Amino acid sequence: MLASLDDVKARIPHVDFDEDQALGLLEEASALVEGYLQKPVPEPVPETIKIVVSRMVARVIEAPKETAFQESMQVTAGPFSQSANFTHGGSGGAPWLTASDKTMLAPFRRRRRGIYSITMD
């Protein structure tokens, strides 16, 4: 894993959370970051990467459970209508990378260089 429970606690010191759930989320967030970087993570893990991974987990833990990324809700009584809008990037309880996370990870990401060709069929 690219971050620890202590890193998550440093992000949200005022929140009590299930450590087993947080460990699972740390695994998911670490896998997502490794996939995004498209190359092995340097050892020891840079602080920037630890911050991004722990923030990803903290976002999921702090997300309100009752609305699960719900941005707005509309209810009509007759004849019975209900609709809900969800935030862009709502993940259903899984960690996700924000634009600022991607900016922080940019120096560690594999850069594509060279000339590319695409076949036109």
Secondary structure, 3 states (H helix, E strand, C coil): CCCCHHHHHHHCCCCCCCHHHHHHHHHHHHHHHHHHHCCCCCCCCCHHHHHHHHHHHHHHHHCCCCCCCEEEEEEECCCCEEEEEECCCCCCCCCCCCHHHHHHHHHHCCCCCCCCCCCCC
